[in-house]
Amino acid sequence: MPATSHSHPSRRRRTYGLLAAAAGLATAGALVVALPAGAQDARHGKPLPSRYQDVQLLSFNDLHGNLEPPSGSSGRVTELQADGTTKTVDAGGVEYLATHLRQAREGNKYSITAAGGDMVGASPLISGLFHDEPTIEALNKLDLDVTSVGNHEFDEGAKELARLQKGGCHPTDGCYTDEEFGGADFPYLAANVLNEKSGKPILKPYWVWKKKDVKIGFIGVTLENTPGIVSAEGVKGLKFKDEVETINKYAKELQRQGVRSIVALIHEGGLPASTSYNYDCDSPGAGDGISGPIVDIAKNVSPSVDALVTGHTHAAYACTINDPAGKPRTVTSAASFGRLYTDTTLTYDRFTGDIARTAVKSANHVVTRTVPKAADMTELIGKWNTLAAPIGNRAIGYVSADVPNTGTESPMGDLIADAQLWYGRKLDAEADLALMNPGGVRAGLTYAAKGAEGDGVVTYAEGFTVQPFANTVNLQDFTGAQLIQVLKEQVSGSNASAPKILQPSANLTYTLDLTKSGADRVVTDSVKLNGAAVDPAATYRVATNSFLAGGGDGFTTLGLGTNDLVGLDDLTALEQYLTANSSAAAPIAPPVPNRITIVQ
């Protein structure tokens, strides 16, 4: 239970404001750089700064509250070897991320740490149970300087995001400890997220880092389509503007203020041709090995922006993509869950106040678990785990092997769909099938014990990690024609370029022909329910979560259902299914993902 609210002064925060003497320093810098290298300050006999100053930019993205090392495939990265083979490396966990970042900063007096959004949301129980206050505390200890918002920062709405920024105890659950939550020591940037009424950004659009005579501006945006992938309640009263137009607008504003070195933090990303974190996506040429939304964004963002730190796709890359002037520009992403961090060297030119782009270097590094754990992070994890343990350690079911969440159709996605159909039939015996959105399957289940629960045991904490959104299970009626249209919307409309394949319950089967394009990729006459062809004129009772029932992820037809019946949350449905259908003696086997026949 949350502790009783107490009023405590917020602990002192790091100061990010521009120094009072900024103007004087800038003037001194302009005089200094006109002198030859090695010149002396006549008044003090000290060496003057050189023309160029390397600035270290450390970045990561899509942490999603993964304070403890992620399990299964979510806690590994693929590494390309010199001989062309690949190997997997265990990675992630803030105890290790803190150590890696602190080691990377050693010897770098000019160092900035930035992030590309989705620091919170869809988080494991240790963070999600406490509305992600533990993650904000961890990011403060990581000395994060600045981050953009991501779509998941809006999972609980703009007011909750403002609380994470400014501090204060949760309006419903109160304080979890005897200290009031202090909020983020770093600014969240939301340049393209506007209040519908005022037309102004809900948070700061940009922020300027300054050390002596070096200054770099950061502009933060999230993807324009955030309303399409977040619950309607989470984005109520907000307007999301075009990423490129917004960045270009504020780049001009920064330039008018004399800030010529600019980095964009963009919660939108790309898809490299390889899943290996160290793949050269500039082979054979700049940006040839990457596709996805970030490519068009990078090609259109103003040349005045010197680097793009991106996210959202959970992919790893450090590429160059030509800007509108045809000049190569660094574009990076550090996968997700704290498994990687990017180290970028920005060479600042004191003559121009800009970044010498030809000198920019960038690479992703693995957050290995072979380094010492950061003691302060171990203490933080211990504190929150102690509070979460009575809830999280409870056994809710048993599995006979790992249940992964990878693949076009995943065993974990199938298991959730089966659970929702089972639960749906408890609400209404007429429920016919279930569909689960792939983005809502946040992790798989691992057979190996994470703690003292024993192998094969599924704990509530593990279930929470899989389904952290607290969506309800909804039943709706659709015609057979509408059901087929839903399946076609997986690969057409807004999902044409990046298909979102729904995970079906065991009784729904069909063929997905990827050799075709658009809606034709769903072979209509292959769609069968319980072995029989779907009748376009018949009515079918479909179980989904509330996000899909609202037309989320581009499934507009799912927003047209009738005869709605709303049940409990989706995690409860999974818990009840596992408890009723598994035991230590008879664990559930991972479903075989063969409900969708894929032609390639």
Beta strands, then each sheet from edge to edge (+ up, - down):
strand 1: 52-60
strand 2: 76-80
strand 3: 86-90
strand 4: 111-115
strand 5: 146-148
strand 6: 188-189
strand 7: 193-195
strand 8: 206-211
strand 9: 214-222
strand 10: 238-240
strand 11: 262-267
strand 12: 271-272
strand 13: 290-291
strand 14: 307-310
strand 15: 316-322
strand 16: 328-334
strand 17: 340-349
strand 18: 354-355
strand 19: 361-366
strand 20: 395-398
strand 21: 433-436
strand 22: 457-459
strand 23: 472-479
strand 24: 503-504
strand 25: 508-513
strand 26: 528-529
strand 27: 532-533
strand 28: 539-545
strand 29: 562-569
strand 30: 596-599
sheet 1: 6+ 5+ 4+ 1+ 17- 18+
sheet 2: 6+ 5+ 4+ 1+ 17- 19+
sheet 3: 2+ 3-
sheet 4: 7+ 10-
sheet 5: 8+ 9- 11- 14- 16- 15+
sheet 6: 12+ 13-
sheet 7: 20+ 22-
sheet 8: 24+ 21- 28- 23+ 29-
sheet 9: 27+ 26- 25+ 30+
end
